[in-house]
Amino acid sequence: MDGRRRFLRSLTARQGEFAQMAPFGAALAAPAAAARRAQMAKPRARRPRQGARHRLLARLSGSGATFVFVVALFAATGVYGAVRGGHYQAMVEAYGEPADIMARALGFRIKAVTIAGQNELTEAEILAAAGIGERNSLPFLDVARVRDRLRAIPLVKEVSVAKLYPNRLLIEIEERQPAALWQKDGTVHIVATDGMMIDDLRDQRFANLPLVVGDDANMRLDDYRAILEAAGPLREKIRAGVFVSGRRWNLKMADGVDVLLPETDPAAAVETLVRLQRESRVLDKAVLSIDLRQPGRMTARLTEEASAERAAAAAAHKPKSKGGQI
């Protein structure tokens, strides 16, 4: 007996008792063991082994909340590490804002952008101006900001932007239509019907548009179009319209003749010019300018050669004075 009044038994004695009980235990266990061996002998359909990644995804897919939590945890850990390491800005430039990173991980990446309505602008130009790229996600895309950026393009008159969940974006563009060329300070610009400057003239695609010259000439395109319509057959001879002193128009003809129009009703003066050209071919004569600013009256300024010839002809036809008789 030990110090706590417990009886001690030797291990050899216990083993003897177990040995005596063994046949009885074996008899009871034999049928069960045989059944297990028979069961193990049966062929089993082998399940394909799954990797750790598949098992993890299977567990996460079973619980949407768990998946979101894990993604948020990884994102927060990455952001925290970037901030602590002083690389946050570099991370944003490379992968986007943390909210966009999480949204993309949840399946809200912008996979397709549909652009409609553009004619002159290319899709690459529109996407670059909108600031849309692989770092963006659909939920956190600022639609108002995208619209403002696209409206800043001179060629864009109106734009609409719509999110199509889960991963598509629709951009509809209404472009300004090139209506005329405007020359100011030695530079020729392409302008729309509302006078808005679209771009500088860089090639010959728009060389056939009407040309206006002078301050605010681009804002008086309607008046100039009315003048061109009144010109009828002379329209092809008009090279440009020059807006003078913010009040009236001069026409620069293709042969260099300047036609001065009145401030009021310039279209009527152009109709008078059409009649004079038809009746007397006034534009085919050696004139520098034709002044139609006075209603019902035309004043022509001749070239220097024509003026000299006219003066010589007048002198030749001038009667000689006769000497007095004594």
Buried (B, 14 or more C-beta within 10 A) or exposed (E): EEEEEEEEEEEEEEEEEEEEEEEEEEEEEEEEEEEEEEEEEEEEEEEEEEEEEEEEEEEBEEEEEEBBEBBBEEBEEBBEEBEEEEEBEEBBEEBBBBEBBBBBBBEBBBEEBEBEBBEBBEEEEBBEBBBBEEBBBBBBBEEEEBBEBBEEBBBBBEBBBEBEEBBBBBBBBEBBEBBBBBBBEEEBBBBBBEBBBBBEBEEEEBEEBBBBBBEEBBBBBEBBBBBBEBBEEBBEBBBBBBBBEEEBBBBBBEEEBBBBBBEEEBBEBBBBBBEBBEEEEBBEEBBBBBBBBEEEEBEBBBBEEBEEEEEEEEEEEEEEEEEEEE
